[in-house]
Amino acid sequence: MVDYKPPLLHRSAHFSTIIPNLFRPTLTPWYERVTIPTPDQDFLDIDGIFKDSKTAVLLLHGLEGSSMSRYISSIAMQLAQEGYDVLAMNQRGCSGRDNLKLRTYHSGNTEDVLTVLSHFANSYETIHIVGFSLGGNIALRLAGTDLRTSQLPVEKIVGVSVPIDLKGCALELGRFKNKIYLLRFLRSLKSKAIAKAEKFPDSMIDLKKIENAKSFFEFDEYFTAPVHGFESALHYYEQCSALPVLRDVKNPALLINARNDTFLSQSCYPRAERLSNSIFYIDPDYGGHVGFARNHRMHKQFWHEEQILNFLK
C-alpha cells in the first residue's frame, strides 16, 4: 500500500468530495441488467458486466447512489478490465424505477445483499464485496454478522469512506460545515419518502414530520426507523452500525477512511483494539469522501481504486 499524495486543490476536503462526484470523466459501462426477486415479493436490479469469470465483485453504492454513480462505474470498468465479473447492485428505489413495497433501503440493509449473494452463489467460486460509504457499512456489518457462519463463497471485503458509527455521522452531517450535503441528501430522501407515503396511505407515515425534517436524525426517526422495524432512530443506528462488529470480521477486509472526510465523526477512525486481525485499515490524511484523485484533470486511476485492485489480487 502506498500513501495518498493528492494534487494541491484535492487537499481540500470539500473540493475532493464535490468535484470528483460532479465532474470526474468516466466511461459508461455496458451493463446487463438482472432482476432478482426478493423473499418479500419485491425485486432488486443488478447491473452486471459478465465475462465468464469464476470470480465476481459485488459493488455497493452509497446513499442515494446507483450503479451509474461515477465511483461505481469507474471501478466497475477497471474490475472488468482485470477479468472479474462485476455485479453492481442498486439498492431498492435506486435503479431508476420504484420498488413494489413500502420499505426502501438503509445503512444496515444486509438482507438484500444476502439475497443477491445467494442468487449468484452457484455461479462463482469466489465473490468479493466492495462498498462505498453507506455500502461499505453494509458490507462490513455483513462480514461481522451473517458471513461468519454462512456457506456463501464470499472472500474479501472492501469499504471506502465508511460511516461505521451511524449516530456519530448523523450528528457530524448536522454541523454547519456539512449543510450543503445534508440539504442535498434530505431533498432526495424526502421526495422518495413522500412518494412512498402517498403510494401506501395506510402506512401511518406522518407526511408533515417528514416534510419538516431538518436533520438525518429527524428523517430516520420519522421514516427510516418505523418503515424498517426499528424502535427509533437511535435504535436503528445501534443495530446497523458496523463499528460494534468489526472485532468479529473473519474475512480479509480493507477499510479506507480519509482523515479529512467531512462526513465522518471521530468514532469512524477506530483504534486497533476495535478491529479484528483480518482487517487492514488505512487512514490517509487526505481524500475527502470517496475522493482520492491523483491529478487535477481526474483522468488517471484514483488512488483508492489502485488499493482496491491490489487488495483483491
Contacts in CASP RR format, 6 or more apart in sequence:
PFRMAT RR
TARGET T0000
AUTHOR 0000-0000-0000
METHOD contacts of the structure
MODEL  1
MVDYKPPLLHRSAHFSTIIPNLFRPTLTPWYERVTIPTPDQDFLDIDGIF
KDSKTAVLLLHGLEGSSMSRYISSIAMQLAQEGYDVLAMNQRGCSGRDNL
KLRTYHSGNTEDVLTVLSHFANSYETIHIVGFSLGGNIALRLAGTDLRTS
QLPVEKIVGVSVPIDLKGCALELGRFKNKIYLLRFLRSLKSKAIAKAEKF
PDSMIDLKKIENAKSFFEFDEYFTAPVHGFESALHYYEQCSALPVLRDVK
NPALLINARNDTFLSQSCYPRAERLSNSIFYIDPDYGGHVGFARNHRMHK
QFWHEEQILNFLK
1 280 0 8 1.000
1 282 0 8 1.000
1 307 0 8 1.000
1 310 0 8 1.000
2 303 0 8 1.000
2 306 0 8 1.000
3 284 0 8 1.000
4 258 0 8 1.000
4 284 0 8 1.000
4 285 0 8 1.000
4 286 0 8 1.000
4 287 0 8 1.000
4 292 0 8 1.000
4 303 0 8 1.000
4 304 0 8 1.000
6 16 0 8 1.000
6 286 0 8 1.000
6 287 0 8 1.000
6 292 0 8 1.000
6 293 0 8 1.000
6 294 0 8 1.000
6 303 0 8 1.000
7 293 0 8 1.000
7 294 0 8 1.000
7 295 0 8 1.000
7 296 0 8 1.000
9 15 0 8 1.000
9 16 0 8 1.000
9 19 0 8 1.000
9 296 0 8 1.000
10 16 0 8 1.000
10 19 0 8 1.000
10 286 0 8 1.000
10 287 0 8 1.000
10 291 0 8 1.000
10 293 0 8 1.000
10 296 0 8 1.000
11 286 0 8 1.000
13 258 0 8 1.000
13 260 0 8 1.000
13 261 0 8 1.000
13 262 0 8 1.000
13 286 0 8 1.000
13 287 0 8 1.000
13 288 0 8 1.000
13 289 0 8 1.000
14 262 0 8 1.000
16 260 0 8 1.000
16 286 0 8 1.000
16 287 0 8 1.000
16 288 0 8 1.000
16 291 0 8 1.000
16 292 0 8 1.000
16 293 0 8 1.000
17 181 0 8 1.000
17 261 0 8 1.000
17 262 0 8 1.000
17 263 0 8 1.000
17 288 0 8 1.000
17 289 0 8 1.000
17 290 0 8 1.000
17 291 0 8 1.000
19 293 0 8 1.000
19 298 0 8 1.000
20 70 0 8 1.000
20 71 0 8 1.000
20 290 0 8 1.000
20 291 0 8 1.000
20 293 0 8 1.000
20 298 0 8 1.000
20 302 0 8 1.000
21 70 0 8 1.000
21 71 0 8 1.000
21 290 0 8 1.000
23 298 0 8 1.000
24 70 0 8 1.000
24 74 0 8 1.000
24 293 0 8 1.000
24 298 0 8 1.000
25 297 0 8 1.000
25 298 0 8 1.000
25 299 0 8 1.000
26 70 0 8 1.000
26 73 0 8 1.000
26 74 0 8 1.000
26 77 0 8 1.000
27 73 0 8 1.000
27 77 0 8 1.000
28 68 0 8 1.000
28 73 0 8 1.000
29 47 0 8 1.000
29 48 0 8 1.000
29 49 0 8 1.000
29 67 0 8 1.000
29 73 0 8 1.000
29 76 0 8 1.000
29 77 0 8 1.000
29 80 0 8 1.000
29 86 0 8 1.000
29 88 0 8 1.000
30 49 0 8 1.000
31 47 0 8 1.000
31 48 0 8 1.000
31 49 0 8 1.000
31 67 0 8 1.000
31 88 0 8 1.000
32 47 0 8 1.000
32 48 0 8 1.000
32 49 0 8 1.000
32 50 0 8 1.000
33 45 0 8 1.000
33 46 0 8 1.000
33 47 0 8 1.000
33 48 0 8 1.000
34 45 0 8 1.000
34 46 0 8 1.000
34 47 0 8 1.000
34 48 0 8 1.000
35 43 0 8 1.000
35 44 0 8 1.000
35 45 0 8 1.000
35 46 0 8 1.000
36 43 0 8 1.000
36 44 0 8 1.000
36 45 0 8 1.000
36 46 0 8 1.000
36 115 0 8 1.000
36 116 0 8 1.000
36 119 0 8 1.000
37 43 0 8 1.000
38 44 0 8 1.000
38 112 0 8 1.000
38 115 0 8 1.000
39 115 0 8 1.000
40 101 0 8 1.000
40 103 0 8 1.000
41 100 0 8 1.000
41 101 0 8 1.000
42 92 0 8 1.000
42 99 0 8 1.000
42 100 0 8 1.000
42 101 0 8 1.000
42 103 0 8 1.000
43 99 0 8 1.000
43 100 0 8 1.000
44 89 0 8 1.000
44 90 0 8 1.000
44 92 0 8 1.000
44 112 0 8 1.000
44 115 0 8 1.000
44 116 0 8 1.000
45 90 0 8 1.000
45 95 0 8 1.000
45 96 0 8 1.000
45 97 0 8 1.000
46 87 0 8 1.000
46 88 0 8 1.000
46 89 0 8 1.000
46 90 0 8 1.000
46 116 0 8 1.000
47 67 0 8 1.000
47 68 0 8 1.000
47 88 0 8 1.000
47 90 0 8 1.000
47 95 0 8 1.000
48 67 0 8 1.000
48 76 0 8 1.000
48 85 0 8 1.000
48 86 0 8 1.000
48 87 0 8 1.000
48 88 0 8 1.000
49 76 0 8 1.000
49 79 0 8 1.000
49 80 0 8 1.000
49 85 0 8 1.000
49 86 0 8 1.000
49 88 0 8 1.000
50 85 0 8 1.000
51 80 0 8 1.000
51 83 0 8 1.000
51 84 0 8 1.000
51 85 0 8 1.000
52 85 0 8 1.000
53 83 0 8 1.000
53 84 0 8 1.000
53 85 0 8 1.000
53 124 0 8 1.000
54 124 0 8 1.000
54 125 0 8 1.000
54 126 0 8 1.000
55 84 0 8 1.000
55 85 0 8 1.000
55 124 0 8 1.000
55 125 0 8 1.000
55 126 0 8 1.000
55 127 0 8 1.000
55 128 0 8 1.000
56 84 0 8 1.000
56 85 0 8 1.000
56 86 0 8 1.000
56 87 0 8 1.000
56 120 0 8 1.000
56 123 0 8 1.000
56 124 0 8 1.000
56 126 0 8 1.000
56 127 0 8 1.000
56 128 0 8 1.000
57 79 0 8 1.000
57 84 0 8 1.000
57 85 0 8 1.000
57 86 0 8 1.000
57 87 0 8 1.000
57 127 0 8 1.000
57 128 0 8 1.000
57 129 0 8 1.000
57 130 0 8 1.000
57 312 0 8 1.000
58 87 0 8 1.000
58 89 0 8 1.000
58 113 0 8 1.000
58 116 0 8 1.000
58 117 0 8 1.000
58 120 0 8 1.000
58 127 0 8 1.000
58 128 0 8 1.000
58 129 0 8 1.000
58 130 0 8 1.000
59 67 0 8 1.000
59 72 0 8 1.000
59 75 0 8 1.000
59 76 0 8 1.000
59 86 0 8 1.000
59 87 0 8 1.000
59 88 0 8 1.000
59 89 0 8 1.000
59 130 0 8 1.000
59 131 0 8 1.000
59 132 0 8 1.000
60 89 0 8 1.000
60 91 0 8 1.000
60 113 0 8 1.000
60 129 0 8 1.000
60 130 0 8 1.000
60 131 0 8 1.000
60 132 0 8 1.000
60 134 0 8 1.000
60 135 0 8 1.000
60 136 0 8 1.000
60 138 0 8 1.000
60 139 0 8 1.000
61 67 0 8 1.000
61 69 0 8 1.000
61 71 0 8 1.000
61 72 0 8 1.000
61 88 0 8 1.000
61 89 0 8 1.000
61 90 0 8 1.000
61 91 0 8 1.000
61 94 0 8 1.000
61 131 0 8 1.000
61 132 0 8 1.000
61 133 0 8 1.000
61 134 0 8 1.000
61 135 0 8 1.000
62 69 0 8 1.000
62 131 0 8 1.000
62 132 0 8 1.000
62 133 0 8 1.000
62 134 0 8 1.000
62 135 0 8 1.000
62 136 0 8 1.000
63 107 0 8 1.000
63 133 0 8 1.000
63 134 0 8 1.000
63 185 0 8 1.000
64 94 0 8 1.000
64 185 0 8 1.000
64 188 0 8 1.000
64 189 0 8 1.000
65 72 0 8 1.000
65 91 0 8 1.000
65 94 0 8 1.000
66 72 0 8 1.000
66 90 0 8 1.000
66 94 0 8 1.000
66 95 0 8 1.000
66 96 0 8 1.000
67 73 0 8 1.000
67 76 0 8 1.000
67 88 0 8 1.000
67 89 0 8 1.000
67 90 0 8 1.000
67 95 0 8 1.000
69 132 0 8 1.000
71 132 0 8 1.000
71 290 0 8 1.000
71 291 0 8 1.000
72 88 0 8 1.000
72 132 0 8 1.000
73 88 0 8 1.000
74 302 0 8 1.000
74 305 0 8 1.000
75 130 0 8 1.000
75 305 0 8 1.000
75 308 0 8 1.000
76 86 0 8 1.000
76 88 0 8 1.000
78 301 0 8 1.000
78 305 0 8 1.000
78 309 0 8 1.000
79 86 0 8 1.000
79 309 0 8 1.000
79 312 0 8 1.000
80 86 0 8 1.000
82 309 0 8 1.000
84 128 0 8 1.000
84 312 0 8 1.000
85 124 0 8 1.000
87 116 0 8 1.000
87 120 0 8 1.000
87 127 0 8 1.000
89 112 0 8 1.000
89 113 0 8 1.000
89 116 0 8 1.000
90 96 0 8 1.000
91 104 0 8 1.000
91 105 0 8 1.000
91 109 0 8 1.000
91 112 0 8 1.000
92 99 0 8 1.000
92 101 0 8 1.000
92 103 0 8 1.000
92 104 0 8 1.000
92 105 0 8 1.000
92 109 0 8 1.000
92 112 0 8 1.000
93 99 0 8 1.000
93 104 0 8 1.000
93 105 0 8 1.000
93 192 0 8 1.000
94 105 0 8 1.000
98 195 0 8 1.000
98 199 0 8 1.000
102 196 0 8 1.000
102 199 0 8 1.000
102 200 0 8 1.000
102 203 0 8 1.000
102 227 0 8 1.000
103 227 0 8 1.000
103 228 0 8 1.000
104 192 0 8 1.000
104 193 0 8 1.000
104 196 0 8 1.000
104 227 0 8 1.000
105 112 0 8 1.000
106 224 0 8 1.000
106 228 0 8 1.000
106 236 0 8 1.000
106 240 0 8 1.000
107 134 0 8 1.000
107 135 0 8 1.000
107 137 0 8 1.000
107 138 0 8 1.000
107 163 0 8 1.000
107 166 0 8 1.000
107 240 0 8 1.000
107 241 0 8 1.000
108 137 0 8 1.000
108 138 0 8 1.000
108 141 0 8 1.000
108 239 0 8 1.000
108 240 0 8 1.000
109 138 0 8 1.000
110 138 0 8 1.000
110 141 0 8 1.000
110 142 0 8 1.000
110 145 0 8 1.000
110 146 0 8 1.000
113 129 0 8 1.000
113 138 0 8 1.000
113 139 0 8 1.000
113 142 0 8 1.000
114 142 0 8 1.000
114 146 0 8 1.000
114 150 0 8 1.000
114 152 0 8 1.000
117 127 0 8 1.000
117 152 0 8 1.000
117 154 0 8 1.000
118 152 0 8 1.000
120 127 0 8 1.000
121 127 0 8 1.000
121 152 0 8 1.000
121 153 0 8 1.000
124 153 0 8 1.000
125 153 0 8 1.000
126 153 0 8 1.000
126 154 0 8 1.000
126 155 0 8 1.000
127 152 0 8 1.000
127 153 0 8 1.000
127 154 0 8 1.000
127 155 0 8 1.000
128 154 0 8 1.000
128 155 0 8 1.000
128 156 0 8 1.000
128 157 0 8 1.000
128 158 0 8 1.000
128 312 0 8 1.000
129 139 0 8 1.000
129 142 0 8 1.000
129 143 0 8 1.000
129 154 0 8 1.000
129 156 0 8 1.000
129 157 0 8 1.000
129 158 0 8 1.000
130 139 0 8 1.000
130 157 0 8 1.000
130 158 0 8 1.000
130 159 0 8 1.000
130 160 0 8 1.000
130 308 0 8 1.000
131 138 0 8 1.000
131 139 0 8 1.000
131 158 0 8 1.000
131 159 0 8 1.000
131 160 0 8 1.000
131 162 0 8 1.000
132 159 0 8 1.000
132 160 0 8 1.000
132 161 0 8 1.000
132 290 0 8 1.000
133 160 0 8 1.000
133 161 0 8 1.000
133 162 0 8 1.000
133 163 0 8 1.000
133 263 0 8 1.000
133 289 0 8 1.000
133 290 0 8 1.000
134 163 0 8 1.000
135 159 0 8 1.000
135 162 0 8 1.000
136 158 0 8 1.000
136 159 0 8 1.000
136 160 0 8 1.000
136 162 0 8 1.000
136 242 0 8 1.000
137 162 0 8 1.000
137 163 0 8 1.000
137 164 0 8 1.000
137 166 0 8 1.000
137 240 0 8 1.000
137 241 0 8 1.000
137 242 0 8 1.000
139 157 0 8 1.000
139 158 0 8 1.000
139 159 0 8 1.000
140 157 0 8 1.000
140 159 0 8 1.000
140 162 0 8 1.000
140 164 0 8 1.000
140 242 0 8 1.000
140 245 0 8 1.000
140 246 0 8 1.000
140 249 0 8 1.000
140 253 0 8 1.000
140 255 0 8 1.000
141 240 0 8 1.000
141 241 0 8 1.000
141 242 0 8 1.000
141 245 0 8 1.000
142 157 0 8 1.000
143 154 0 8 1.000
143 157 0 8 1.000
143 245 0 8 1.000
143 249 0 8 1.000
143 250 0 8 1.000
143 251 0 8 1.000
143 253 0 8 1.000
144 242 0 8 1.000
144 245 0 8 1.000
144 246 0 8 1.000
144 248 0 8 1.000
144 249 0 8 1.000
144 250 0 8 1.000
145 245 0 8 1.000
145 248 0 8 1.000
147 154 0 8 1.000
147 250 0 8 1.000
147 251 0 8 1.000
148 248 0 8 1.000
148 250 0 8 1.000
154 251 0 8 1.000
155 251 0 8 1.000
155 252 0 8 1.000
156 251 0 8 1.000
156 252 0 8 1.000
156 253 0 8 1.000
156 254 0 8 1.000
156 311 0 8 1.000
156 312 0 8 1.000
157 249 0 8 1.000
157 251 0 8 1.000
157 252 0 8 1.000
157 253 0 8 1.000
157 254 0 8 1.000
158 253 0 8 1.000
158 254 0 8 1.000
158 255 0 8 1.000
158 256 0 8 1.000
158 308 0 8 1.000
158 311 0 8 1.000
158 312 0 8 1.000
159 253 0 8 1.000
159 254 0 8 1.000
159 255 0 8 1.000
159 256 0 8 1.000
160 256 0 8 1.000
160 290 0 8 1.000
160 304 0 8 1.000
160 308 0 8 1.000
161 256 0 8 1.000
161 257 0 8 1.000
161 258 0 8 1.000
161 261 0 8 1.000
161 263 0 8 1.000
161 264 0 8 1.000
161 288 0 8 1.000
161 289 0 8 1.000
161 290 0 8 1.000
161 291 0 8 1.000
162 242 0 8 1.000
162 255 0 8 1.000
162 257 0 8 1.000
162 268 0 8 1.000
163 169 0 8 1.000
163 263 0 8 1.000
163 264 0 8 1.000
163 265 0 8 1.000
163 268 0 8 1.000
164 241 0 8 1.000
164 242 0 8 1.000
164 243 0 8 1.000
164 246 0 8 1.000
164 255 0 8 1.000
164 257 0 8 1.000
164 267 0 8 1.000
164 268 0 8 1.000
164 270 0 8 1.000
165 237 0 8 1.000
165 241 0 8 1.000
165 243 0 8 1.000
165 265 0 8 1.000
165 267 0 8 1.000
165 268 0 8 1.000
166 236 0 8 1.000
166 237 0 8 1.000
166 240 0 8 1.000
166 241 0 8 1.000
167 234 0 8 1.000
167 237 0 8 1.000
167 238 0 8 1.000
167 241 0 8 1.000
168 237 0 8 1.000
168 265 0 8 1.000
168 267 0 8 1.000
168 268 0 8 1.000
169 263 0 8 1.000
169 264 0 8 1.000
169 265 0 8 1.000
169 268 0 8 1.000
170 215 0 8 1.000
170 216 0 8 1.000
170 217 0 8 1.000
170 220 0 8 1.000
170 233 0 8 1.000
170 237 0 8 1.000
171 217 0 8 1.000
171 265 0 8 1.000
172 178 0 8 1.000
172 262 0 8 1.000
172 263 0 8 1.000
172 264 0 8 1.000
172 265 0 8 1.000
173 181 0 8 1.000
173 182 0 8 1.000
173 185 0 8 1.000
173 215 0 8 1.000
173 216 0 8 1.000
173 263 0 8 1.000
174 182 0 8 1.000
174 215 0 8 1.000
174 216 0 8 1.000
177 262 0 8 1.000
178 262 0 8 1.000
178 263 0 8 1.000
181 262 0 8 1.000
181 263 0 8 1.000
182 215 0 8 1.000
182 216 0 8 1.000
185 216 0 8 1.000
186 213 0 8 1.000
186 214 0 8 1.000
186 216 0 8 1.000
186 219 0 8 1.000
189 219 0 8 1.000
189 223 0 8 1.000
190 210 0 8 1.000
190 211 0 8 1.000
190 213 0 8 1.000
190 219 0 8 1.000
193 205 0 8 1.000
193 210 0 8 1.000
193 219 0 8 1.000
193 223 0 8 1.000
194 207 0 8 1.000
194 210 0 8 1.000
194 211 0 8 1.000
196 203 0 8 1.000
196 205 0 8 1.000
196 227 0 8 1.000
197 203 0 8 1.000
197 205 0 8 1.000
197 207 0 8 1.000
197 210 0 8 1.000
203 227 0 8 1.000
204 226 0 8 1.000
205 222 0 8 1.000
205 223 0 8 1.000
205 226 0 8 1.000
205 227 0 8 1.000
206 222 0 8 1.000
209 218 0 8 1.000
209 222 0 8 1.000
210 219 0 8 1.000
210 222 0 8 1.000
210 223 0 8 1.000
212 218 0 8 1.000
213 219 0 8 1.000
213 222 0 8 1.000
213 223 0 8 1.000
217 233 0 8 1.000
218 233 0 8 1.000
220 233 0 8 1.000
220 236 0 8 1.000
220 237 0 8 1.000
221 232 0 8 1.000
221 233 0 8 1.000
224 230 0 8 1.000
224 233 0 8 1.000
224 236 0 8 1.000
225 231 0 8 1.000
225 232 0 8 1.000
225 233 0 8 1.000
225 235 0 8 1.000
225 236 0 8 1.000
228 236 0 8 1.000
230 236 0 8 1.000
230 239 0 8 1.000
238 244 0 8 1.000
243 267 0 8 1.000
243 268 0 8 1.000
243 270 0 8 1.000
243 274 0 8 1.000
246 270 0 8 1.000
246 274 0 8 1.000
246 275 0 8 1.000
246 276 0 8 1.000
246 279 0 8 1.000
247 274 0 8 1.000
247 275 0 8 1.000
247 276 0 8 1.000
248 276 0 8 1.000
249 275 0 8 1.000
249 276 0 8 1.000
249 278 0 8 1.000
249 279 0 8 1.000
250 276 0 8 1.000
250 278 0 8 1.000
251 278 0 8 1.000
252 278 0 8 1.000
252 280 0 8 1.000
252 311 0 8 1.000
253 276 0 8 1.000
253 278 0 8 1.000
253 279 0 8 1.000
253 280 0 8 1.000
254 279 0 8 1.000
254 280 0 8 1.000
254 281 0 8 1.000
254 282 0 8 1.000
254 307 0 8 1.000
254 308 0 8 1.000
254 311 0 8 1.000
255 275 0 8 1.000
255 279 0 8 1.000
255 280 0 8 1.000
255 281 0 8 1.000
255 282 0 8 1.000
256 282 0 8 1.000
256 283 0 8 1.000
256 284 0 8 1.000
256 304 0 8 1.000
256 307 0 8 1.000
257 264 0 8 1.000
257 268 0 8 1.000
257 269 0 8 1.000
257 281 0 8 1.000
257 282 0 8 1.000
257 283 0 8 1.000
258 283 0 8 1.000
258 284 0 8 1.000
258 285 0 8 1.000
258 286 0 8 1.000
258 287 0 8 1.000
258 288 0 8 1.000
258 289 0 8 1.000
258 291 0 8 1.000
258 292 0 8 1.000
259 269 0 8 1.000
259 283 0 8 1.000
259 284 0 8 1.000
259 285 0 8 1.000
259 286 0 8 1.000
260 285 0 8 1.000
260 286 0 8 1.000
260 287 0 8 1.000
260 288 0 8 1.000
261 268 0 8 1.000
261 287 0 8 1.000
261 288 0 8 1.000
261 289 0 8 1.000
262 288 0 8 1.000
262 289 0 8 1.000
263 289 0 8 1.000
264 289 0 8 1.000
269 283 0 8 1.000
270 281 0 8 1.000
275 281 0 8 1.000
280 311 0 8 1.000
282 307 0 8 1.000
284 292 0 8 1.000
284 303 0 8 1.000
286 292 0 8 1.000
287 303 0 8 1.000
290 304 0 8 1.000
291 302 0 8 1.000
291 304 0 8 1.000
292 302 0 8 1.000
292 303 0 8 1.000
292 304 0 8 1.000
292 305 0 8 1.000
293 300 0 8 1.000
293 302 0 8 1.000
293 303 0 8 1.000
294 300 0 8 1.000
294 301 0 8 1.000
294 302 0 8 1.000
294 303 0 8 1.000
END
